[in-house]
């Protein structure tokens, strides 16, 4: 007989064994009460329904939404109530101590972002098979720039498989209440509109690629254009530009990268002085007539993307490296103090035509990895753009660079993928960015 003590289960192993069911009515009622009376009012929400009069949600069905912010779950809750549902959330969130009980009570289903995850598919299938409602965003994570992202490849096939009605909760304004580069809450005006997107019969008659295209089209949205057309005023607290240089990192006048410095309500190039104030309507006001400033932060990012597209095609030896701090999910304890990971090392991360590479240390030991753009087509941005995450051999790791360079690394990853593989394609309305340029597998066919 062995005297060896039984091996302690890791949090990862415990989560893998978890079974899911529809949340209890008392939990849904309490969630709705707290959300409606305390949490939602701070965002000036307005709800609409395009469902035929008298028609209500009922399971089994799926609700998808365009993922604009970390508070979208409140709008989904309000639109679905009194129906109970299971939401899908990022796998890494289940290892944060302050979310542990809330996630378990609400029977939230974990999903690894941009990674194969059979366990989540089985959980979703079980809920729908028993007549439940499942909600998730096919984009995988919340908007980084205030515009929608292409849906995760395979979303159409995934939705089609279940043969249930699919509803769409259309979000507007949520990104502007708490941007990805700066999480401070700003009150203005927000909307959520529920509509039927696909019937089972429509899904059966469509090809998966047609479903993906339809999702991308109905999700198409630019928060900055939307608020400009409505001239909505936002309470910016005098900090409209805080950390904006994490995504608007390139100077449109002198062409220098990572030269923009943002703080308070202004952003300025540290080399040539080009810059602007971002007013309470999310509109840029250039310092003077000589300043070159795009129409909005999202249009600024379009220009940065085009530059990356051109740069990596012009230079076969293109390489970008940054020193980073490394974080991980501890195997036996939850991450505390609302952090997303615990520190475990440091090193240098490099992006080149061959892939993403890391050289450094993890838990006091040398650590190296190489990732192909074939399977890594974007970076995971969990809370804000000061850091990013990757799945390496199925495990979640977070990287925090010394400079505000995540925006550049994100665009670089996406465009390296499109150059060499192009499975996760950009939108048809952005074809102008690639006109006359090679595009991964498209160029090889």
BABAFI-843656 format. One record per residue (C-alpha): x, y, z. Coordinates in steps of 0.2 Angstrom, whole numbers, plus 5000, padded with zeros to 4 digits. Layout:
XYZ/...
//
This chain:
500050005000/500750174995/500950305009/501050444997/499750585000/498450614987/498950744975/498050914978/496950974964/497351134955/496051264952/496151224933/495751044937/494251094948/493551214935/493751074921/492550964932/491251094935/489551054929/488351194923/486451224925/485251374923/485451494937/484251494951/482751614951/483351704967/485051734960/484351804944/483151914954/484551984965/485652014950/484252114942/483852214957/485652264960/485952294942/484352404939/484452504955/486352524958/487452484944/486552524927/485952704931/487652774931/487752734912/486152824907/485452664899/483952654887/483252494882/482252454866/481452294858/481152254840/480252094844/478452084838/477252144851/476852004864/478351904859/479551864873/481251774874/481151594878/482351444878/483151364870/483951514861/485651604860/485851794863/487351874855/487952054857/489252164850/490552174864/490852354868/491352354886/491652264903/489852314908/488852234894/488252094905/487152224914/486252264898/486052084893/485352044911/484052184909/483552144891/483251954896/482451974912/481451884919/482151744909/483751664916/485251624906/487051574906/488351694900/490051644893/491551734900/493451734898/494251584905/495551684915/494251784924/493751624934/495451634943/495151804951/494551804969/493351944968/492351854954/492451684961/490751674970/489751784958/490251674943/489751514952/488151584958/487651644940/488351484932/489451574920/490351464907/492251484904/492951504887/494751524882/494851674870/495551644853/495951464859/495151294855/494051254870/493051094869/492451104888/491451264884/490651194869/490051044879/489351164893/488451274881/487751124872/487051044888/486251214893/485351224876/484851044876/483951074892/482951214885/484051354892/484751524886/486551554882/487351724879/489051764872/489951884860/490651804844/492051944844/492851854859/493252004869/492652184872/493052324859/494852394860/494652544849/492752584850/492452484834/491852304832/493152164829/492952024816/492051874824/493151734829/493351614815/492051464816/490751574825/489451534811/489751354811/489651354830/487951444830/487251344816/487651184825/486351214839/484851244828/484051364840/483451544837/484851674839/484451854846/485552004844/485752134858/486352284849/487452394860/487852584858/488852694869/489552574881/491352584875/491252774878/490752744896/492352654900/493652644886/494952504885/496352614887/495652704902/494352624913/493752774923/491852784921/491052924911/489252954910/488353004894/487052904885/486952714881/485752604872/485352424870/484052354857/483452174856/483052094840/482851924832/484451894821/484151714814/482851584815/483351394815/482651384797/483751534791/485251454799/484951294791/484851374774/486551474776/488351424774/489451454790/490451594781/488751684777/488351674795/490051754800/489751884787/488051924793/488751944811/490052054806/488852164796/487552184810/489052214823/489752354811/489952504822/491052654827/490752724844/491552894840/490552914824/488952864833/489152994847/489753134835/488153114825/487153134841/488253264849/488153174866/489153254880/490153144891/490753184909/492653164906/493253234923/494553324913/495453154909/494853124892/496553074885/497252974899/498252834892/497652864874/499452854868/499252664871/498252654856/498552814847/500452794847/501052854830/501253044826/500253084810/501353234806/503153184809/502852994807/503752934823/503052784832/502852784851/503152974852/501453024858/501153064876/499453084883/498753144899/497353244906/496353304891/497753314878/498853214868/500553274860/502053214850/503553234861/504653264846/503753384835/502353454846/500853394835/499353364846/497553404851/496353414866/494953284866/493353384871/491853314881/491053254865/492553144860/493053264847/494853314844/495253504844/497053524837/498253644846/498453744830/498153754811/499853664809/499353504818/498953344809/497653254819/496453114813/494553134814/494353024829/495452894839/494652754829/495252844813/496952874820/497052684823/496552654805/498052754799/499252654811/498552494804/498952544786/500652594791/500952424799/500252334784/501452434773/502952414784/502952234786/502752204768/504252324764/505452234776/505652044776/506752064792/505452164801/505652144820/504952224835/505552184853/505052254870/505552214888/504052144898/503552084915/502751914915/501151854924/500251694927/498851604935/499451514951/498951334951/498251324969/497651504974/496551634966/497251804960/496851934973/496652124974/495752134957/497352094948/497251984932/498851874936/500151864948/501951904944/503051764939/504551824928/505151944915/506051944898/505952004881/504551974868/504851994850/503652004835/504451954818/503851874802/504151694810/503051724824/502951784842/504451734853/504851754872/506551744880/506651764899/506251684916/504751604923/504651564942/506551584943/506951464928/507451504910/505851504899/505651524880/504251504868/503851524850/502051554843/501451544825/500351674818/499351524811/498551504828/498851674836/497951804826/497751934839/498251974857/497051954872/496652114880/495852074897/495552234906/496552374898/497852414885/499252424897/499552234895/499052094884/498951904886/499351744876/498851564878/500551454878/500251274877/498451304884/499051404899/498651594901/500051714903/500051904904/501352024897/501652204903/502852304893/503852454900/503252574887/501452604881/501752494866/500252364867/499352454853/500752434841/501052244846/499152214844/499052284826/500752194822/500052024827/498452044818/499352104802/500751974802/499351844803/498451924788/500051934778/500551754781/498851664784/497351774783/496151654792/495451794803/495051914789/494752104791/493152174785/492652194767/492352374770/494252384774/494852304758/495552474753/496952454766/497652304757/497352344739/498652274728/499552194743/499852004746/498651934759/499251764766/498351604760/497451714748/499051754739/499551564739/497851494731/
//
